[in-house]
């Protein structure tokens, strides 16, 4: 009887759910992506997209709760209108409590007795040590491989947004810098990329200067990209069962499917305790069939990653398109635990497979047991790239907006070698790229593997230099050599450095060479882009607790970022500024 009465009242009151839509912005009117929205007292939830827009089912009279790290939580009661635009304010107060779920590595909230657990305890990252200053008279060359990966930034964004302490080795400054697009000119000559350089005073150290070296890859219109032979290699093991893993993975690959054409071929291989084919090679215009195959995936079992890779490369080879885009796209949390599992064993397997002309893209998902070290190694070894998908917004960027750059290589084995002029440079250090350094003799060795550049990608490297004759606390002198001269000829007194680039065509065997000279007379004020780049570099140094930040902290980071915000049509730079402010409020986390 009571149930009938409740139902009768609901009919009489005509209480029905409706779709509430709107946009969430900050006080400057900029969109806020990734804001969490829940219907209070229910499990109904949503999130704003990259443009700050949202859609959620709710009833009149219910309350929507909008929340995001670093912003004040806002509760709004639903009225008759179906459109609700929201403005959120920054939360500058210290937080009293933070909820972190995970495994070990206990942390204490400063000023309290509360003990929390780090969600990153079972995650793995390759060891990194900051590059030191090198004396030019002893070592005038600096050689490294480019890195177009962007996983480092989106992974750190995930940690800050979840109030998690950031492991030092997770901070890859070059990937943070290269996440953003800069105003670099498209190439116009015979080479597939252009070179952009700048020389300016270091904002955090009056005794040093900064040199920026930028590469801009040629943008190939999607309709001109060669036919693709793509094999999706998807981890469906038990560790992928969480909401931010397999469910996000399936939604992300549906975005990628939107860009596929009739001439493209798609196969889907999955692996758990064993591997198998769930979609034989299928034309890219059969989108419903591809999406249905993705919808049927479920998580369970252990992780036989090596077996899955073997099968994926076999299918890619069997369906190889000559002069086409042949690629395996691996999506996993990186937790391989059956068969080949060590980083070295997986690298050896991928190294063998890359000779077939098949490239590799490694996409990381999830938290808690995310194995960044494995995915980074696989991508570097497999002539490919590595991204971390922390949200649908990031999936949209990597697999839809930047589809061509993510999946179509325009130059491979791209190496940079810089020779510093001892007349004008006492010492130098490369900021970031710690795991991409090469021996100087590797530069001309066409057998030595290096990084790949995708359509439309830009790559930036920053050197901090100590001018000749300047004393620095970071420099320790060495004795003069007995058997070789350390004196410059003085023939190039106006030159600061010469930068050389080597690269191969995607199917090439012999490298091509480019050169650019930077002169001391080119020193200028920091440009808008360079201001923003220095903000990221300094923030990365702060995250790494680097001595080279010279004691300069978050206020200078924010000042530089604001100067470099520019037009920011897509809102990525504004998001970085919000992240830095959120991190500033995370200072209550200390390791026990």
N, C-alpha and C positions, 0 to 999 in steps of 0.2 A: 504494500500500500504506500509506504514511504517513498519507494523508488518511483512509483507512478506519479506521486505528488511533485517530486523534484522535476521529473520530465515535463509535467504539465506546466510548472512554473517557467521552465526554460523556454518552452514553446510560446507561452504568453508574453514573456519578456523579450522574445526574439533575440536571445543571446547567441550570436554567431561570430565565429572568427572571421577576421578580414585581413587582407594583406596591407601591412603598414610599410611604406617606403619613405626614403628621405636621404639626406646627406649629412655627414658629420664633419665639422671643420674645427680648426683652432680659432683663436681670437683674431688672427690675421686673415681669416677666410680661406686658409689653405686646407685641402682635403686631408682627412686623417684615415689612412688605410689600417686594417688590422684591428680596429676597435671591436671588442667583444660586446655582444648585445644578448641579453636573456630576458625572457618574460618572467618576472619575479614570482617565485613560488612554483615554477614549473621547470621542465627540462628543455623547453623550447629555446633554441639559441640560434644566433646568426653572427655574422662578422662583416664589417665594411670592406668593400673591394678597394682596388688601388685608387679609385677616384673618390673614395670616402662614401660611396653609396651603399645602401643596404636594403634588404627586404625581409620581412618576418611576419609570420601569421600570429595574430593576437586578437583579443576581444576588447571592446570598449569597456573602460573602467579598470583594465589591468595596467600594470606598471612595467615599463621597459627600463632596464638597468644598463647603462653604457659605462664600460670600464676599459682602462688601458694603463699600463705601467707609466708613471710619471705624470698622469692626468688625474684630475679629481673625478671620482665616480659620480655619475649623474643619473637620477631617477626621474622619469617623466610618466605621468598618468595619461593613458590613451583616451582621447575625446572622440568627437564625431568625425574629425578629419582623418583621412587615411595617409596624409603626407605630413611627416614630422622631421623638420630640419633641426639639427642639434649643434650647439657650439660648446666645446669642452675647454676647461681652463687647466693650466699647468698646476701640478701639485708640488709646491716647493717645501712642504713640511716633511719632516722625517717620518718614515713609516714605523709603526709600532710592531708590525708583525709581517712576516713573509712566509708563505707556504711553499716548500720545495720538496718534491718527492724524488727519491732515488735510492742509492745503495749505501755508500760509505762516505769517507772524507768529511767528517763533521765540521760544521761551522757554527759560530756563536754570533747572535745579534748583539752588537756592541751596547754595553750598558744594561744588559739583562742577563738572566741565567738560561735563556732559551737556547736549546741546541737544535739545529736543523741539519739536513743531510744534502750533500751536493749531488745534483742529478747527473753531473758529468763524471762521477767516480769511475764508472765502467766504460767510459768512452776512451778512445786512444788517438793520440796525435803524435806525429813525428817530432823528435827532439829538435829544437832550434836554439842557436846561440847567436846573439846580435853580431853582425859584422863589425869588426873593429877598424879603426883608422889604419891605413897602410902608408908608409913613407914612399913617396914617389921615387926617390933616389935608389931605393932597394927593390921596389916592385911597381913599375910604371903602368902595368897592364891590369885591367879588370875584365873578366870574361864570364858571361852567364847566358843561360837559356831564358827566353821570354816565358811569361806565365800569364795566360789569359783567363785562368780559373777565377771564379768569383765566389767559391764556396765559403772562403774565410769570412767574408762580410756577412752573408746571410746567416751563417752559423752563430756569429757573435750577436747579431740582431736577435736571434732566437733566445740566446742566453739572457740578454738584457731585458727583453720583453717578458721573460719568465722569472726574473729576479734571481738568476743563477750566477754564482761566482765564475769568472772566466779563467780557464786554465791558460797559463802563460804560453804554452806551445800551440794553443789553438789560434793565436793571434798571428796572422800572416799579413803583414802590412801591405805587401804588393797586391794581394788579392782584395784587400779593402780599397786601395786606391783604384784598382782596375775594375771595380764593380760599377763605377760611375762613368758616364759618357762626358767627353770634353769637346770643346770647340776646335777640333782638329780638322784640317782641310783634307778633302778627298784627293787621292793621288791622280795625277794627270799624265804622268810619263809611262814608260814601259814597265815599271815595277808595280806590283800589286799593293804597295802601301807607300804612304808619304811619311816624312820625318818632320817633327816639330821640336824645337829646343828653346829653353829659356835659362837665363843666368841671373840670380838675384841674391840679396842679402837673406841670411837665415833668420827667421823671426824669433827663434828660441836661443840663439847664440850669436852675439855680436862679433865673435872671432872667426866665424865661418860663413861660407857662401853655399848656395844650393844650385845644382844644375838639374834641369828637367829634360828628359829625353822621351819623346812621345812618338809612337807609330800609329798611323791610322790605316786600317785595312780597307781595301776597295769594297764598296757595297754592291753586291750582285742582286739585281731585282729577282724576286722569287720565281717569276715566270721564266727567267733565264738560267736558273739553277739546273744542272743536269739531273736526269732521272735518278731517283734514290732507291737503293736496296737496303732497307732498314730491318734489323732484327731486334725486337724488344726482348731483352733478357730480364725477366722480372722475378724477384725474390718473393716467394709466397710461403716462407718458413714461419714457424710459430712466433718468432721474434718480430714479425711484421704485422701482427694482429692489432696493434694499437691504432687509434683513430688517425694519428698524424703519420702513419706509415702506409699500409696497403690501401685503405680507403682514399687517402690523399693521392697516392701513386696512381690509382685508377682514374681519378678525376683529372690529374695532370696529363696523363697520356691521351685522354679524350681531347684535351686542348691541342696537343700535338697533331692528333688525327685531323683536326679542322684544316690544317695546312697541306694535307696530302693531295696529290693529283692522280689522275688516271695512270700516268706513266710510272708512278712510284709503286714499289712492291713492299708489303709489310708482312713480317712473320712474327709470331709471339712464342717465345720459349719461356717456360717457368721452371723453377727449381726449388725443392725443399729437401726431403730425404733423398730424392732422386730428381732427375730432370725429364722434361717432356715437351712436346710441341702441342700448343693449344690452338694455334692458328697457322695453317700452312700459308705459303706466300700468296698474298691477296692484293689486288689492285687498290690503290689509295682512294679511289672514288667509291669503294664499297664500305662507306663509313659506318653504316648500321651494323654490318657483319663484324667489323673490327670492335665496335663499342660493345656489342653483345658478348664477344669473347672476353673483353675486359671485365664486364659485369659479373661473369661467372667465376671469377677468381676468388679464392678464400685462403686464409692463412692456416698453416699447421705443419708440424714436422721439424726436423733438423735442417741444416743448411749445407747442401753439397754444391758449393759455388763453383769449384773447379770443373765438375761434370757439366754444369749448366753452360759455362763459358765454352767448353769444348764443342757442345752441341750447337750453340749459337753461331760460332765461327764456321762450323761445317755448313750450316744452312746459308750463311752469308756467302760462303765460297761457292756453293752449288748454284746460287742465284746471282753470281757476280755480274755487274753491269760494267762493261768496258767503257772507260772515260766517264763513268757515273760516280755517284756518291754512295759508296758502300760502307756501312757503319753498323756496329753493334751498340745498342743503347742499354747499358746496365743500370738497373734501379734497385737499390738495396740499402739496408742500414750497415752493410759491410761486415756483418757478423758471420763469417764462414767458419763452420766447425766440423764438417765432414769431408774426408778426402783431402785434397790440397787446401791448406788453410793459412800457412805462414805467408808473410808478405813476400819473402824471397821466392817461394814456390809459385805463388800466383804471378809474380813479375816474370819469372822464367817462362811460364806458359804464355803470357801475353806477348812477350818479346818474340817468341817463336811465331805467333799468329800474325803479328803486325807486318811481317814480310810479305803477306798475301795481298797487301794494298787495302786492307780493311781497317778503318779507323774505329776508335772506341770513345764513347761518351759515358762517363760514370756519374750517376745522379744519386746523391745521398738523401735519406729520409730518416726522420724520427730523432729521439733523444734517449739518453740513459745508457744505451750500449752502442751508440753510433761510432763506427770505426773509420774515422777520417783518414788515418794513416794508410789503410789498405786502399781506399778509393783514390787518394792522391797518387799513390805509387802506381796503381793500375792505369790511371789516366795518363800519367807521364810516360809510362812504358809503352802504352798502346797507341801512340800518336793521336792523342785525344784531349778532351777537356773534362773538367770536374765541376759540378755545381751542387749546392745544397738547397733542397726545396723545403722551406719551413712553413709555407702557406700557399694558398691558391694564387695569391698575388705574385709570389715568386715563380710559381709554375707558369703563370701567364707570361711573365717576362722571359723566362728561359726557353719555353717550348712553343710560344706563340709570337710574342712581340719580336724576340731575337732569334726566331727559328732558324734563319739562314746562317747567322754567325755561330750558333750552337752546333749545327749539324753539317755545315758546308765549309770545308777547309780551302783557303786560297793560297796558303804558303805553309810549308812544313820545315822542321828543323831550323827554326829561326834563332840565330845566335847574335849576341851583341858583344863587341869587344871595344873597350875604351882605353886609349893611350893618353896619359896625362903628361903635360909639358912641365918638367922640373923647374923651368925658369919662372913659372907662375903658380905652381901648385906644390905645396909642401907635403900634403897628405890627403887621402880621400877615403870615404867609406860609402858603400852601397846600402841604401836603406831598404831592408827586406830582401827577398830573393835568396834567403839563406840556404834553402834546399835546392836552388837552381844554379849554383856556382859551378863553373867548368874550369878545367885546367887551361892555361893559355894556349897550349898546343892543340887543344880540342877545336879551336875556332876554325882552322883550315882542314880539319879531319872530317870528310864527308861521311865517314862511317859512324861518327858520333851523333847520337840522337839528341834532339832538342825540341822546343815547344812548337805548337802549331798556331796559326792565326786564321780565324774564321772571317767570313764575309761581314764587313761593317764593324768588326771589333777594333777597339783601340787599346794600346798597351803603353803604360807609363813607367819609367824608372827614374828614381831621384838619387842623386849623389850629394852628400855633404862634403865639402872640401875645405881644407885649411890653406889659405893663400901662402905663397912663398914668404918666408921671413917672419910669419906670425907664430908666436908661442902659444901653446895650448896645453891644458892639463891632461888632455887625452893622448898626448904624444910622448913617446919615450924614444930618445935618439939611439942610434947604433954607431959603432965604430966605423971609420972609413974602411972601405975594402982595400986589401993589399994588392990584389992582382987585376982589378978592373977599375976604370974611371967612373966617378959619380958626378962628373961635371957636364952640364948641358953645353951644346955647341953654340947656343944663342941664335941659331938661324931662324927659329920660329918664335921669337920673343913675344909676338902679339897673339899667339895661339894659346888658348887655355887647354884644349884637348881635341883629339880626333876620335870620332865614334864611327865604328865600322859595323855593318850588318851583313850576315850571310843567311841565305834562305834557299829552299828548293821549291820548285813547282810541286803541286800535290802528288804527281806521279813521276817526279824527276829524281835523278840519281846524283846529279852534279849541282853544287851550290852556285849561287850568283852573289856578287858583292856590291854593296853600296857604301858610300863614305860621306861624312859630314864633319865640318870643322866648326868649333865654337871658339870665338875670340873673346878676350878680356873686355874689349870695348862694347860687347853686346849686353853688358849688365844693365838691367832696368828694374823698376819697381815691380813687385809681384803682380801678375795679371789676375783677373778674376778667377780663372781656372786654377792658377798656381796657388792662390790663397787657399782655395778649397782643398787642393792636394796636400798643402802643408798642414792644414787642420787635421786631415785624416792621418797623415804620417805622425804628427805629434800625439794624437789620440792613441794610435797604435803603440807608440813608445810608452805612453802612460800605462796602457793595459799590460804591457810587458815589463813594467817597472824598470825601464831602461835608463842607464846612467846618462845616455846621450840626449835625454829630454832636457838636461841641464836645469832641472828643478822647475821647469815651466809646466803648468798643469791645466786643468779644464777651463778656467776663464780665458786663457789665450786660445785654446782650441775653439771655443765658441766664438770669440772675436774674429778669428781667421775664417771660420766657416760662414759667419754672417757676411763678411766682406766678399766671400766667394759664392754666395748663394745664387746670384744672378737671376735670370728669368725663371729657371727651374720649372718649366711647364709641366713636367711629370711629377714633381713633388718629392723626388728622391733626396735632394739635398736638405729640404725641410725635414724630412724623416730622419736624416742623419743628425741634425741639430737636436731633434726631440730625443733621439737615442742617447746622445751625449748628456743631455740634461737628466734623463732617467738614470744613467750610470752614476752621475754625480750624487743622486739620491740613494744609490746603493752602497754608499760608503760604510754602512753599518755592518756589512758582512766581513768577517775576518776568519781566517783559518785557525782551527784549534790545534 
